[in-house]
Every structure is written in C-alpha cells, then in structure tokens.
Amino acid sequence: MFKAIRRLFGLFALLALIFGALKTLFQWLDQNEQDSNEVFEDEEHAL
C-alpha cells in the first residue's frame, strides 16, 4: 500500500517538474519580445 502511494507521489512530482520546466522554457523563449512567432495577430493590427 505504501509503495503504491510513494510511486503515485513520485509520478505527480515528476509531472510537476516537467510542467515547471516547460513553463520556464516558454517564458525564456518569450523574453525576447519579438512578435514574429505569434500565431494570432493583435486586434489593432488586423484589417
């Protein structure tokens, strides 16, 4: 029983680590403030 709980907790910790790393990566990529990679245009620039 305790092994299953420890494995489940470890899985959640691993997922949190992966999502945190992805969030940090996307924030690092976004820091250059270049809009050339944006998928959607801003409303004031749309025709």
Secondary structure as UniProt FT lines:
FT   HELIX           2..30
FT   TURN            31..32
FT   HELIX           35..37
FT   HELIX           43..45
//
